[in-house]
């Protein structure tokens, strides 16, 4: 699955983004939204689509306010998962 196909499949999660700008969202917003609002299957597909190392790099690069955008339990869970498996 390509990044564009993944975004199209999960476009309902990006309801606040205009249709013509959905393909232009950043990887950090894509990861944040899918981790916070998507299912575990969506998260797995995201990691397969973008690559585990890239997802981990973007996820752990979040500092300050960006880090606070993740729900605390979501941030904790995915920090453990990404540290162990990536």
Secondary structure, DSSP 8 states (H G I E B T S, - for coil): --HHHHHHHTGGGGTTS-GGGGGG--HHHHHHHHHHHS-HHHHHHHHHHH-HHHHHHHHHH--THHHHTS-HHHHHHHHHHHHHH-
